[in-house]
Amino acid sequence: MSIATTIAEKAQSMIPLEMQIRGAHMYDKTRRIVTRTDGQKIFTETPIPPVDEVALADIDLSNPFLYRQGMWRSYFERVRNEAPVHFRPESPFGPFWSVTRHADIIAVDKNHEAFSAEPFIIIGKPPRFMDIAMFIAMDPPQHDKQRAAVQGVVAPKNLREMEGLIRSRVREVLDGLPVDEPFDWVNAVSIELTARMLATLLDFPYEDRHKLVEWSDLATSMEEANGGPSDNDKVFREMAAMAQGLSSLWRDKAARTAGGEDPGFDLITMLQSNDDTKDLLDNRPMEFLGNLVLLIVGGNDTTRNSMSGGVLALNQYPDQFEKLKANHDLIPNAVSEIIRWQTPLAYMRRIAKKDVILNGQFIRKGDKVVMWYASGNRDERVFDRPDELIIDRSNARNHIAFGFGVHRCMGNRLAELQLRILWEELLVRFDDIEVVGEPEYAQSNFVRGISKMMVRLSPKQDK
């Protein structure tokens, strides 16, 4: 560790976390005023042309409006076929390589010795002082130590114990939904169920559970990081509130445990019980915040957007919906296929640690490399008729939506469990879930999120 890093960590440990963020906000606001960039947006939405009207070298897969305008499939298909390892020399996020085929993505993702996850896993760079450390953006061995501290919460034994709680909450939410009238599925079901699970995993006050979803959305919508529609001032204000809330949660949990309360088996307790992470808040507060943000985002985006994406997919492929209604044993495989089809997080980024040749392309040390999972999960070389939802697809579990290698999503089994239970309970209650109107999509090149989707439920008829 360098002397500068040691001094920075010492200074951070002496200043309350929320005060550090407020100070960073003042710095950022002053910087924007001095550079005359205050209030200026990086991205303005314009119609994206058909891909065959764009020169191959001019294709920019980082455009945050590709998903919202429904153009992403054709753009990725062309790059996969004509330049599977594609270089974009200029973009709002700087130069980067796009890796778009399934096999090449796996080759990069599993080779952490040649491709580093540090310092970020998003294509851009967050505002200064928001570039907080988290273990998903660390390389072994530091990554392995911090991941190990929380991995146990999703161990098979704990998932079995969680199943009853998840099912009871799914039933409670579904039983409260209106029937035969339109409502927003995203808000009423996807967000609500996700918030309940996050509160459980973090032992967070249940009545304040929606704050966790709001904080997750905030952390994944920074314009400089992934093209989101964020406002820097709002980001800093809300991050300060999040830091204060999570710090209070940590200290309250520590005090209750010290007072003799059963520590439980939540993520906060596990971090506090592990020698590699128990000092995070006191000695490495920004790393504390980064890891809590990571756990919140990880528990939010995959499950929430797959809950919405599954309903949309089955509406677009009604024959598959009928097949699922007729055979509930297909639900586990359908869940894998829904995750493949939706791919809630579009990519992860790496940095080449040395000169590498990948699929005939020479990648230099220091180059930014983006693994487009959303493209790999539609790779015709792996999946037959990849743009279709096929709930009994034989190789649906070969999807790479959870990543691959040491950074593979640790909560993948929990996400699958939540989705399985949701569809089990949906199919015994409703004859149909009809999407009414066009869904609305998030502005982002990272999160493939559905922000609003109106549906109408038809109840089961007595026979």
Secondary structure, DSSP 8 states (H G I E B T S, - for coil): --HHHHHHHHHHHHS-HHHHHHHHHHHHHHHHHHTT-TT--S--------GGGS-GGG--TT-TTTTTTT-HHHHHHHHHHH-SEEEES--TT--EEEE-SHHHHHHHHT-TTTEE--S-SSSS--STT-----GGG--TTHHHHHHHHHHGGGSHHHHHHHHHHHHHHHHHHHHTS-SSS-EEHIIIIIIHHHHHHHHHHHT--GGGTHHHHHHHHHHT--HHHHS----HHHHHHHHHHHHHHHHHHHHHHHHHHHTT----SSHHHHHHHSTTTTTHHHH-HHHHHHHHHHHHHHHHHHHHHHHHHHHHHHHH-HHHHHHHHH-GGGHHHHHHHHHHHH-SB-EEEEEESS-EEETTEEE-TT-EEEEEHHHHTT-TTTSSSTTS--TT-TTGGG--TT--GGGS-TTHHHHHHHHHHHHHHHHHHEEEEEE-S--EE-S-SSB--EEE-EEEEEE----
